[in-house]
Amino acid sequence: MMFLQIPRNKVILVASGICHTDIDFCDSGAGGPVVLGHEGAGKVEKVGKRVKGMRVGDHVVLSYQSCGQCQACKAGQPVDCQRFFEANFGFQRLDGSNALESNGVRGHFFGQSSFATHALATKRNLVKVPKTLPLQLLASLGCGLQTGAGTVVNSLAVRARASIAIFGTGSVGLAAVMAARIVGARTIIAVDIRPHRLKLALELGATHVIDNRRGDLAASISRITGGGIDYVVETTGAGPLYSLALELLNPNGKLAILTGGSGMELPGGRKVLSVIQGDAVPLQFIPTLIQLYHQGRFPFNRLVKYYPLRQINRAIADSKRGSTIKPVLLISPESQ
């Protein structure tokens, strides 16, 4: 949704990805009925009077929201928005209003609430995309894939010929694998407990895979690299893996944690980074990912499985059990 002081646009949603953040809110509850969804894609149905650069019929992907008024936003760093939490998790606009209030429901999740047929969005969280690709495919770019790829490219700034380990090969982890190949990492190690995902990781760019249910993970990584590792992307939130990553980091190595926590500096120039959205600016980064897809270098279509909106519970269950990597809900009839 949007803030009253920011020009808004009405979007007819064609599809929406399901992210683990949506699932976490379902599991934990959100203090009453809410509309979730934050990886929407659709067509602009109505353009706000003061909005420039958008026309009715434009294809758009929806991403995270930011205020546009704080120092970070004005500096082109919306992920560091001073009101990021309110704008994305407050279930209301920043002025306190709620477009769904009359129904006793709260929306405005990530400025969109895309598990719906329509959404209001601001110019800050709408990204115009080419009409050459189906919107149901592009829906998956708004959060998880952007986060995984952005963590490698932006947050860690992984060097060519460096070594990187990626703990967890869901959609975020596999996006990180593809991005590591794009930037030219020499050793790309994917770690998981699901053989079919590890097989896919190899096909998408991993140079090595490790099934964490078998053997000593630290010894396996040391054997592959001949020592420690330059970068780690930890997507699982598992405490033992976090501790292991710290032990394995080379001097000046960096660990990115994507499940909350604080950054810190460690002896030997090692750093722990708490990453949000891969430090990506959606208006710039999502078009880059689309261009890489066209070049065959970011084949994220291989992660996606589609479900009709009425099968949302099945899609969530399949994601939780690990049989589906990136579920995408088909919302409008034209996408089914």
PyMOL commands that set and color helices and strands:
alter all, ss='L'
color gray80, all
select helices_A, chain A and resi 20-28+71-74+78-80+84-89+101-103+109-111+135-141+144-155+171-183+195-204+217-225+239-248+267-269+277-279+282-294+300-303+309-321+333-335
alter helices_A, ss='H'
color red, helices_A
select strands_A, chain A and resi 8-17+40-47+59-62+118-122+126-128+163-167+187-192+208-211+229-234+249-257+264-265+271-274+304-308+326-330
alter strands_A, ss='S'
color yellow, strands_A
deselect
rebuild
show_as cartoon
